[in-house]
Amino acid sequence: MIEITGAGKQSLLAGFILSVLYLFVASQPVFSQGPARQQASDMELLRDRFTGELLEQQINEGEIRDLVASIRGDGSWPDINYEDTSRTAFEHSRHLSNMVELGRAYKKPGSAFYGDPEVREAVHSSLDFWLKHDFICENWWWNQIGTPERIGNLLLIMDEELTEEQKRKADPIVGRANLEAWGARPGGDLIKIAGIMGKHGIFKRDREMLDEALEAIAGEIGFAVERGDSTDMRGLQTDFSFHHRHDRVTSTLTYGQGFAGYFVDWAEKVSGTSFRFPDRAIELMVDFYLDGICKTMAYGRYPDPGAKNRGVTRRGALTPYSAEVPEKLLRVTSYRGDELETIARIRRGEQEPGLRSSRFFWHTEYYSHQRPDYFASVRMYSSRNHNMEVPYNGEGLKNHHLGDGYTFFTRTGDEYTHIFPVWDWQKIPGTTVLQKPSLPDPGEVQQAGLTDFVGGVTDGLYGAAAFDFESPIDPLSARKSWYFFDEEFVSLGAGITSDSEYPVATTLNQSLLRGQVVSGSGDGKGGEVHRRGAHALEEIKWVHHDKTAYLFPEPAEVYLENSRRSGLWYDINNQIWAKKSGEVRKDVFTLWLDHGIAPRQAGYAYIVVPGIKAAEVEEYRRSSAIDILANTPRIQAVRHGRLNITQVVFYEAGEIRIAEGVRLSVDHPGMVMVKTSGGRVEEMTVSDPGRQQDSLRLQVTARFEAGESERAKVTWNEEEGHSVIEIELPDEEYAGQSVTLK
């Protein structure tokens, strides 16, 4: 039996089916399905649904009183700078929010301000002020999305309370959100603009405008490769990751989340009407939400900062996600309903996470591993991708090394909350970085990758990631790999080389300091508790902090800092809110290895065990099932004895012993995961991180009786005592995906 794996159990056949379904969806006339009378009735229903949602949230009475009391006679507010329209300022956004909040307070039944003439006057005065000045920001997003959306919402809320002149003046401002706008491009922005345009069509009762907007929204729900334009691959990828730009930087949790949110909101609003979306479009969105977005989050709830790009430098970037989107999907479809309900219950705090998966997203070079008690991920990049998003609008100013193998792991989801202003951005967890006196200019954050061999191998439950790392910023190279199991993961580094005058460090973690830090030398005498400060620990076998152990197979010299730090949001984000923010102080735990100045072929190996007490570490170490079989620039490999799983990274053709009496060889570079039992191979998973091979030929000195397949051939050589496996690898948009034989 053969399966194509990677982003879960997604097969080539399934990918083909989804592609065909997308073409079917895109070709169907799905809007205005019904007589004109029904469509008109449905239009009014949509008005009620959108307006009702805008009025749902509670009113902050104190805020409304302050806004009414402080508004000037001309409709402006004294605490807003109306002169600075730059990308990093534009406090005008607060004026827009104030208008909407006043409108909600005035129109919400049961509100203390419902029908209040003073509030009504404040709404009209503030709207007239905006319409008079029509403020334009240097950032196109405000002009084509932010401002039109907010004014469009106010129009729906106030509706017949508006004067004809207000409607006339507001129309072209909201109308900047149109399908010909510069920002209306695939990859997340088009669907937002179409949504704003659709709501404006509802406000104007313009069925043609609404139809055009809905057609654009539905047209975005498909794989980017199916649009037929090979030069524009923005949007949903076949591994269920998401690209916003041509740089192929992971955007699943940023623009992809917004993309999903807008579609799902519309899908719920138009359900049960003549404007409803096809079931197949909704089902593809469910797949993206569960297999893409939720697998880029701890427990499907806490966002991974390694997948956040410049957004990680925004306050509140790691706020847990609410159950709103899965709840809306459940109201629209029963497809994968049990999984959606699980995510919703976890997010509502009604269910403990029990999720188990291991996934590699080959289009974005991102790996995630989920267990009931911890989540871990690795962010990488290759010659096929850039390392990071450009620090647009003054955000993400120190993100130079965030893609250099950032290894995020969490038990609780809040170990990094608001830590980033005080972070040492050259000691990002999992990365091997040159420790320079300062980071390069923010203009050098985004860089193209320099190596091909970057990838992962996974059967959907276990797996490994590999990164042939060559820094595009510094004179530094290394071969790094990660191996994921149930209770732990292993990190290996080899061939670490630099000719710089500055030292090189590999960071194990940099998180909020919580409780004691204890280290042990493996002498059976227990651990040493470390006071706050900076420490150089020699001949150390393990370190424990915050119910997580860091173990070293060989005694290591480890550097620890557990102390208070201070920093500013404005150091990493030049937006006006950050400039006005005060100093941030946090207690921080940092653990790293120092490879020295100008290392040659240096290496490291460590094991991370989340969810363990300090008193349990010695017992874990003595009974550990982890066996590091190789850690060289040619081969890196780890075996888990209890699971009988061996994961191997072949940077070149080679051979290695994977179990007692069992040797494995490959004819080309690749990654292999083997499950054995009693001297036999039960399952084998392979991939080509370099995306250069059509096939892979393996030989293993054990019997392997895999099921027949058109894509794989397994032959047992009785005389020589080995099995020969020849596997046809996925290609084109599936190149880099794993293949499992069992």
C-alpha positions in Angstrom: 0.0 0.0 0.0 1.3 3.5 -0.8 0.1 6.8 0.5 1.3 10.3 -0.3 1.7 12.2 2.9 3.0 15.5 4.1 0.3 17.9 5.0 -1.5 15.0 6.7 -2.9 12.1 4.8 -3.4 14.3 1.7 -2.9 12.0 -1.3 -2.1 12.9 -4.9 -5.5 11.5 -5.8 -7.2 13.7 -3.2 -5.2 16.7 -4.5 -6.4 15.9 -8.1 -10.0 15.6 -6.9 -9.8 18.9 -5.1 -8.3 20.5 -8.2 -11.2 19.2 -10.3 -13.7 20.3 -7.8 -12.2 23.8 -7.8 -12.5 24.0 -11.6 -16.1 22.8 -11.2 -16.8 25.4 -8.5 -15.2 28.3 -10.5 -17.3 27.4 -13.6 -20.7 27.3 -12.0 -23.2 30.2 -12.1 -24.0 30.1 -8.4 -25.4 33.5 -7.7 -28.9 35.0 -8.1 -30.3 31.4 -8.2 -34.0 32.1 -8.1 -36.7 34.5 -9.2 -36.2 38.2 -8.8 -38.7 38.4 -6.0 -36.8 35.8 -4.0 -33.5 37.6 -4.7 -35.0 40.9 -3.5 -36.2 39.2 -0.3 -32.8 37.6 0.2 -31.1 41.0 -0.3 -33.1 42.4 2.7 -32.3 39.3 4.7 -28.6 39.9 4.1 -29.0 43.5 5.2 -30.5 42.3 8.4 -27.8 39.6 9.0 -24.9 42.0 8.5 -26.4 44.8 10.5 -27.5 42.4 13.2 -23.9 41.2 13.6 -22.6 44.7 13.8 -24.9 45.4 16.6 -24.3 42.2 18.5 -21.4 43.2 20.7 -21.9 45.0 24.0 -21.6 48.8 24.2 -18.9 50.3 26.3 -21.0 53.0 28.0 -18.0 54.9 29.5 -16.3 55.1 26.1 -19.5 56.4 24.5 -19.9 59.1 27.1 -16.2 60.2 26.7 -16.6 60.3 22.9 -19.7 62.5 23.1 -18.2 64.7 25.7 -14.9 65.3 23.9 -16.0 65.6 20.3 -15.4 69.1 18.9 -17.9 71.2 17.1 -16.5 70.3 13.7 -16.8 66.6 14.4 -13.2 65.9 15.2 -11.6 64.7 18.5 -8.8 66.6 20.2 -6.6 63.6 20.9 -6.2 62.5 17.3 -3.4 63.8 15.0 -5.2 64.5 11.7 -2.1 65.9 10.0 0.1 62.8 9.9 -1.1 60.4 7.2 2.1 58.3 7.1 2.3 54.6 7.0 3.4 54.4 10.7 0.8 56.8 12.0 -2.6 57.5 10.6 -4.4 58.0 13.9 -7.4 58.7 11.7 -8.3 55.1 12.1 -9.4 55.9 15.6 -11.8 58.5 14.2 -13.3 55.7 12.0 -13.6 53.4 15.0 -15.2 56.1 17.1 -17.8 56.7 14.4 -18.8 53.1 14.2 -19.0 52.7 18.0 -21.2 55.8 18.3 -23.4 54.4 15.5 -23.7 51.1 17.3 -24.6 52.7 20.6 -27.3 54.8 18.9 -28.9 52.0 16.9 -28.5 49.0 19.2 -31.8 48.1 20.9 -31.5 48.0 24.6 -28.5 50.3 24.6 -28.5 53.1 27.1 -27.9 55.4 24.1 -30.5 53.9 21.8 -32.1 56.8 19.9 -30.2 59.3 22.0 -30.2 62.7 20.1 -26.8 63.7 21.4 -25.2 60.5 20.2 -27.0 60.9 16.9 -25.5 64.3 16.5 -22.0 63.0 17.3 -22.4 60.3 14.6 -23.5 62.8 12.0 -20.9 65.4 13.0 -18.0 63.0 12.9 -19.1 61.4 9.6 -19.5 64.9 8.0 -16.0 65.7 9.2 -14.6 62.7 7.5 -16.6 63.2 4.3 -15.4 66.8 4.2 -11.7 65.9 4.4 -11.6 62.4 2.9 -8.3 61.5 4.5 -5.9 59.5 2.4 -3.2 57.4 4.0 0.3 56.7 2.5 -0.6 53.0 3.1 -2.9 51.8 0.4 -4.5 49.3 2.7 -6.4 52.0 4.6 -7.6 53.6 1.4 -8.9 50.5 -0.2 -9.8 48.2 2.8 -9.6 49.8 6.2 -11.5 53.1 5.6 -14.1 51.7 3.1 -14.9 48.8 5.5 -15.5 51.0 8.5 -17.5 53.6 6.6 -19.4 50.9 4.9 -20.3 49.4 8.3 -21.5 52.8 9.5 -23.7 53.1 6.5 -25.4 49.8 7.2 -25.8 50.7 10.8 -27.3 54.1 10.3 -29.1 53.3 7.1 -32.2 55.6 6.7 -30.8 57.9 9.4 -28.3 59.1 6.8 -28.9 62.1 4.6 -28.8 61.8 0.8 -25.8 64.0 0.7 -23.9 61.8 3.2 -24.7 58.7 1.1 -23.6 60.5 -2.0 -20.3 61.6 -0.5 -19.6 58.3 1.2 -20.3 56.2 -2.0 -16.9 56.9 -3.7 -15.0 56.4 -0.5 -16.4 53.0 0.1 -16.2 52.5 -3.6 -12.4 52.5 -3.5 -12.9 48.9 -2.5 -13.5 47.5 -6.0 -12.2 44.7 -8.1 -10.2 47.1 -10.2 -8.3 48.5 -7.2 -4.6 48.0 -7.0 -4.9 46.0 -3.9 -7.6 43.6 -5.3 -5.1 40.8 -6.0 -5.1 37.1 -5.1 -3.5 36.1 -1.8 -5.9 37.5 0.8 -6.6 41.1 -0.2 -9.0 40.5 -3.1 -11.4 38.6 -1.0 -11.5 41.4 1.6 -12.1 44.0 -1.0 -14.8 41.9 -2.7 -16.4 41.5 0.7 -16.5 45.2 1.3 -17.9 45.8 -2.2 -20.5 43.1 -1.6 -21.7 44.8 1.6 -21.9 48.1 -0.1 -24.0 46.4 -2.8 -26.3 45.2 -0.1 -26.5 48.7 1.4 -27.3 50.2 -2.1 -29.6 47.2 -2.9 -27.5 46.8 -6.0 -27.9 43.1 -7.0 -25.4 43.4 -9.9 -22.7 44.7 -7.5 -23.5 42.0 -5.0 -23.3 39.3 -7.7 -20.0 40.5 -8.9 -18.6 40.6 -5.4 -19.8 37.1 -4.6 -18.4 35.7 -7.8 -15.0 37.2 -6.9 -15.2 35.7 -3.4 -16.0 32.2 -4.6 -13.4 32.5 -7.4 -10.7 32.8 -4.7 -11.6 29.5 -3.1 -9.3 27.1 -4.9 -5.6 26.3 -5.3 -3.4 29.0 -6.7 -2.0 26.6 -9.3 -5.4 26.1 -10.8 -5.8 29.7 -11.8 -3.8 29.0 -14.9 -1.3 31.9 -14.4 2.0 30.4 -13.5 3.4 33.8 -12.7 0.9 34.5 -10.0 0.9 31.7 -7.4 -0.5 33.8 -4.5 -3.2 32.2 -2.4 -4.0 28.7 -1.3 -1.3 26.1 -2.0 -1.8 22.4 -2.5 -0.4 21.6 0.9 -3.0 23.8 2.5 -0.5 26.6 3.3 -1.1 30.1 2.1 1.1 32.6 0.2 0.3 36.3 0.2 3.0 37.4 -2.2 5.4 36.0 -4.8 8.1 35.7 -2.2 6.4 32.4 -1.1 6.7 33.3 2.6 4.3 31.4 4.8 1.2 33.6 5.4 -1.2 30.9 6.6 -1.8 32.5 10.0 -1.8 36.1 8.7 -3.4 36.7 5.3 -4.6 33.1 5.2 -6.5 33.5 8.4 -8.1 36.7 7.1 -8.8 35.0 3.8 -10.7 32.2 5.6 -12.4 34.6 8.0 -13.9 36.7 5.2 -15.1 33.7 3.2 -16.6 32.0 6.2 -18.4 35.1 7.3 -20.0 35.5 3.9 -20.7 31.7 3.6 -22.7 32.0 6.8 -24.5 35.2 5.8 -25.6 33.8 2.4 -26.5 30.3 3.6 -30.1 29.4 2.9 -30.5 32.2 0.3 -30.4 32.3 -3.5 -26.8 33.7 -3.1 -25.4 30.7 -1.3 -22.0 29.3 -2.1 -21.5 25.8 -3.6 -21.0 23.0 -1.1 -17.7 22.1 -2.7 -16.3 25.6 -2.1 -17.3 25.5 1.5 -15.7 22.0 1.9 -12.4 23.1 0.4 -12.4 26.0 2.9 -13.1 23.5 5.8 -10.1 21.5 4.6 -7.9 24.7 4.6 -9.1 25.7 8.0 -8.5 22.3 9.6 -5.5 21.1 7.7 -3.8 24.5 7.2 -4.7 27.1 9.7 -5.4 24.9 12.7 -2.2 22.8 12.1 -0.2 26.1 12.3 -1.5 26.6 15.9 -0.9 25.0 19.2 -3.9 22.8 20.0 -5.7 24.6 17.1 -6.1 27.6 19.4 -2.8 29.4 20.1 -1.0 31.0 17.1 2.6 30.0 16.3 4.8 33.1 16.4 7.1 31.4 14.0 4.3 31.6 11.4 3.4 35.3 12.1 6.0 37.3 10.1 6.0 41.1 10.9 2.7 40.6 12.7 4.6 39.0 15.6 5.7 42.5 16.6 2.2 43.7 17.2 0.8 43.8 20.7 -1.7 40.9 21.1 -0.2 38.9 18.2 -0.4 35.7 20.3 -3.9 36.1 21.6 -5.8 32.8 21.5 -8.2 32.4 18.7 -11.9 32.4 19.4 -14.4 29.7 18.4 -16.2 32.1 16.0 -14.9 30.7 12.7 -15.5 27.0 13.4 -18.9 27.8 14.9 -19.9 29.6 11.7 -18.7 26.7 9.6 -20.7 24.3 11.7 -23.8 26.5 10.9 -23.1 26.2 7.2 -22.0 22.6 6.7 -21.7 19.2 8.4 -18.6 18.3 6.4 -15.9 17.3 8.9 -18.2 18.5 11.6 -16.7 16.4 14.4 -13.3 18.0 13.8 -14.7 21.5 13.7 -16.7 20.9 16.9 -13.5 19.7 18.6 -11.7 22.9 17.7 -14.6 25.0 18.8 -14.8 23.2 22.1 -11.1 23.5 22.7 -11.3 27.2 22.0 -14.3 27.7 24.3 -12.3 25.9 27.1 -14.8 23.0 27.2 -12.4 20.3 26.1 -8.8 19.4 26.8 -6.7 19.1 23.6 -6.2 15.6 22.4 -4.9 16.4 19.0 -2.1 14.3 17.3 -0.6 15.1 14.0 2.8 15.7 12.3 2.8 17.7 9.1 5.2 19.3 6.7 4.0 22.1 4.4 6.3 21.7 1.4 5.3 24.9 -0.3 6.3 27.1 2.7 9.1 24.9 4.3 7.2 24.8 7.6 6.8 21.8 9.9 4.3 21.4 12.8 4.0 18.6 15.3 1.0 18.3 17.7 0.6 16.1 20.7 -2.0 16.4 23.5 0.6 17.8 25.9 2.8 20.0 23.6 3.1 21.6 20.2 6.4 22.2 18.3 7.2 23.7 14.9 10.1 24.6 12.7 10.3 27.4 10.2 12.8 27.2 7.4 13.4 28.5 3.9 15.1 27.4 0.7 16.1 28.6 -2.7 12.4 28.3 -3.5 11.4 30.8 -0.8 12.4 34.0 0.9 13.1 33.8 4.6 10.7 36.5 5.8 8.2 39.1 4.9 9.5 42.6 4.2 9.1 44.8 7.3 6.3 46.8 5.6 4.9 49.8 7.4 7.7 49.8 10.0 6.8 46.4 11.5 9.1 43.4 12.1 12.2 45.5 12.2 14.4 42.7 13.7 12.9 39.7 12.0 16.2 38.9 10.2 16.7 35.4 11.7 13.1 34.4 12.4 13.1 31.9 9.5 16.5 30.4 10.3 15.1 27.3 11.9 13.0 29.0 14.5 11.8 26.1 16.8 8.7 27.1 18.6 7.4 24.8 21.3 4.7 25.3 23.9 2.8 23.4 26.6 0.4 26.2 27.6 0.3 28.6 24.7 1.4 31.6 26.7 5.2 31.1 27.2 6.0 34.0 24.8 3.2 36.4 25.4 4.4 40.0 24.9 8.1 38.9 25.2 9.2 40.3 21.9 10.1 43.8 22.9 12.7 42.4 25.3 13.9 39.5 23.1 17.4 39.0 22.0 16.7 38.7 18.3 19.9 36.8 17.6 18.9 34.1 20.1 15.7 32.8 18.6 14.9 29.3 19.7 16.2 26.6 17.4 18.4 28.9 15.3 22.2 28.9 14.8 23.1 32.6 14.4 26.3 34.7 14.2 26.3 36.9 17.4 26.9 40.3 15.8 27.2 43.6 17.7 23.9 44.6 16.1 21.4 43.4 13.5 21.6 44.7 9.9 19.4 47.4 8.7 15.7 46.5 8.5 15.9 46.8 4.8 17.9 43.6 4.9 15.3 41.5 6.7 14.0 39.7 3.6 16.5 37.5 1.8 16.2 34.8 -0.8 17.2 31.3 0.3 20.4 29.8 -1.0 20.0 26.0 -0.7 17.7 23.4 -2.2 17.9 20.7 0.4 15.2 21.9 2.8 12.2 19.7 3.7 10.4 17.2 5.8 9.4 13.5 5.9 6.2 12.5 7.7 3.5 9.8 7.8 1.1 12.3 9.3 1.8 11.1 12.9 5.6 11.2 13.2 8.3 12.9 11.2 11.4 14.9 10.8 12.6 18.2 9.2 15.9 19.0 7.6 17.5 22.4 6.8 20.7 22.7 4.8 21.3 26.2 6.1 23.4 28.8 4.5 22.8 32.3 5.9 22.1 34.9 3.3 23.1 37.6 5.8 26.2 36.2 7.5 29.2 34.0 6.6 27.7 30.9 8.3 26.5 27.5 7.2 25.1 24.4 9.1 23.1 21.3 8.6 20.2 21.2 11.0 17.5 18.6 11.6 14.6 17.9 14.0 13.0 14.6 14.9 9.5 14.5 16.4 8.0 11.8 18.6 5.3 11.5 21.3 7.0 12.7 24.4 10.0 14.6 23.0 11.8 15.9 20.0 15.4 15.9 19.0 17.5 18.6 17.4 20.8 18.0 15.7 23.3 20.3 14.1 26.5 19.4 12.1 29.0 21.1 9.9 28.6 24.5 11.6 31.2 26.7 9.9 31.9 30.4 9.9 34.9 32.6 9.1 33.5 35.7 10.9 35.2 37.4 13.8 32.1 37.0 15.9 31.0 33.9 17.8 28.2 31.5 16.7 25.4 30.4 19.0 22.6 27.8 18.8 19.7 28.8 21.1 17.6 26.1 22.7 15.0 28.5 24.0 14.2 32.1 25.0 10.9 32.3 26.8 9.3 33.9 29.8 11.0 32.9 33.0 8.7 30.9 35.2 9.9 29.3 38.4 13.3 27.8 39.1 16.0 26.8 36.6 17.7 23.5 37.6 20.6 21.8 35.9 22.1 18.3 36.4 25.4 16.6 35.5 24.0 13.1 35.5 25.9 12.1 38.6 22.8 11.0 40.5 23.1 13.8 43.1 20.1 15.7 41.8 20.1 19.1 40.3 21.5 22.5 41.1 19.1 25.5 41.3 20.4 28.6 39.7 19.9 32.1 41.0 19.0 34.8 38.7 21.8 36.1 36.5 24.1 34.8 33.8 25.7 31.4 34.1 28.2 29.3 32.2 27.4 25.6 33.0 30.1 23.0 32.4 29.8 19.3 31.9 26.0 19.5 32.0 23.7 16.6 31.1 20.4 18.5 31.5 18.6 21.7 32.3 15.0 22.0 33.5 12.7 25.0 33.4 8.9 25.5 33.4 8.2 21.8 33.3 10.4 21.2 30.3 13.8 19.4 30.2 16.7 20.0 27.8 18.9 17.0 27.7 22.4 16.6 26.1 23.5 13.1 25.0 27.1 14.1 25.8 28.2 16.5 28.7 27.9 20.0 27.3 29.0 23.5 28.1 25.7 25.4 28.2 25.0 29.1 28.8 22.0 30.2 30.8 20.6 33.6 31.5 17.6 33.9 33.8 17.0 37.6 34.5 14.8 40.6 34.0 15.1 42.5 30.8 13.6 45.7 29.4 12.8 46.9 26.0 10.4 48.9 23.8 7.8 47.9 21.3 9.1 50.8 19.2 12.4 49.0 18.8 10.7 46.3 16.7 7.6 48.2 15.4 7.6 51.9 14.3 3.8 52.2 14.3 2.5 55.2 16.3 0.9 53.0 19.0 4.4 51.5 19.7 6.0 54.9 19.9 3.5 55.9 22.6 4.0 52.7 24.5 6.1 52.6 27.6 9.0 50.4 28.6 8.3 46.7 28.8 9.9 44.6 31.5 9.9 40.8 31.5 11.7 38.0 33.3 13.3 35.9 30.6 14.8 32.4 30.4 17.5 31.9 27.7 19.5 28.8 27.1 22.2 28.5 24.4 25.3 26.7 23.2 28.4 28.7 22.2 30.3 27.3 19.2 33.0 30.0 19.5 34.6 32.3 16.9 35.1 30.9 13.4 33.9 27.3 14.1 34.8 24.6 11.7 32.5 21.6 11.3 31.0 22.2 14.8 27.9 20.4 15.9 25.3 20.0 18.6 22.7 17.5 19.8 19.9 18.0 22.4 16.6 16.5 23.3 13.6 18.6 24.5 11.1 16.9 26.8 8.0 19.0 27.6 5.7 18.2 30.5 8.3 16.7 32.9 9.2 17.5 36.5 12.7 18.3 37.5 12.7 15.3 39.8 11.8 13.0 36.9 14.6 14.1 34.5 17.3 11.7 35.7 15.0 8.7 35.4 14.0 9.8 31.9 17.7 10.2 30.9 18.6 6.7 32.2 15.7 5.0 30.4 15.6 7.2 27.3 14.6 5.5 24.1 16.4 8.1 22.0 19.5 6.9 20.1 21.4 9.4 17.9 22.8 7.2 15.2 24.6 9.8 13.2 25.2 13.5 13.2 27.6 14.5 10.4 27.3 16.8 7.4 26.5 13.7 5.3 24.0 11.9 7.4 21.9 12.8 10.5 19.7 10.1 12.1 17.8 9.3 15.2 16.1 6.1 16.4 13.3 5.8 18.9 13.7 2.4 20.5 10.3 2.0 22.0 8.5 3.2 18.9 10.8 1.3 16.6 11.0 4.4 14.4 14.2 5.6 12.7 14.4 8.9 10.9 17.3 9.6 8.6 18.5 12.7 6.7 20.7 11.7 3.7 22.4 14.9 2.4 24.1 12.7 -0.1 23.8 9.0 -1.2 24.9 6.8 1.7 24.2 4.0 4.1 23.5 3.7 7.8 22.6 1.0 10.4 19.0 1.8 11.5 18.4 -1.1 13.8 20.1 -4.3 15.1 21.2 -6.2 11.9 19.4 -3.7 9.6 21.1 -1.4 7.3 19.6 1.2 5.0 21.1 2.8 1.9 19.8 5.3 -0.7 21.1 6.2 -4.2 20.3 10.0 -3.9 19.9 12.6 -1.2 16.6 12.3 0.6 14.8 11.8 3.9 13.6 8.4 5.1 11.5 7.2 8.1 11.4 3.5 8.8 9.2 1.6 11.2 10.6 -1.9 12.1 9.4 -4.9 14.1 11.3 -8.1 14.7 13.9 -7.5 12.1 11.3 -6.7 9.4 10.3 -3.3 7.9 6.6 -2.6 8.5 6.5 0.9 7.0 8.7 3.3 5.1 8.2 7.0 4.4 10.4 8.9 2.0 10.7 12.4 0.5 13.0 14.5 -1.6 13.8 17.8 0.1 15.8 19.0 -2.9 12.8 18.5 -5.3 15.3 17.3 -8.0 14.6 13.6 -8.2 12.0 11.8 -10.1 12.5 8.6 -8.1 14.4 7.2 -5.1 16.0 3.8 -4.9 16.5 2.3 -1.4 18.0 -0.9 -0.1 17.4 -2.3 3.3 18.8 -5.5 4.8 15.4 -6.7 6.0 12.3 -8.1 4.5 9.7 -5.5 3.4 6.4 -6.7 2.0 4.7 -3.5 0.9 1.4 -3.6 -1.0 1.6 -3.3 -4.8 1.4 0.2 -6.3 2.0 1.9 -9.7 4.3 4.3 -8.0 6.5 1.9 -6.0 8.2 -1.4 -6.6 9.5 -3.6 -3.7 11.7 -6.6 -4.5 13.1 -9.1 -2.0 16.5 -10.5 -2.8 16.6 -13.8 -1.0 20.2 -14.6 -1.9 21.6 -11.3 -0.7 19.1 -10.8 2.1 17.8 -7.4 1.3 14.8 -5.6 -0.1 15.1 -3.1 -3.0 12.5 -0.3 -3.0 12.1 1.9 -6.0 9.7 4.8 -5.5 8.3 7.3 -8.0 8.3 10.7 -6.2 5.6 13.4 -6.4 6.3 16.2 -8.8 5.2 19.7 -9.8 3.1 21.3 -7.1 3.4 18.1 -5.0 7.2 17.9 -5.2 8.6 17.6 -1.6 5.6 15.7 -0.3 6.2 12.5 1.5 5.4 9.0 0.2 4.5 6.2 2.7 4.7 2.5 1.9 3.3 -0.1 4.2 
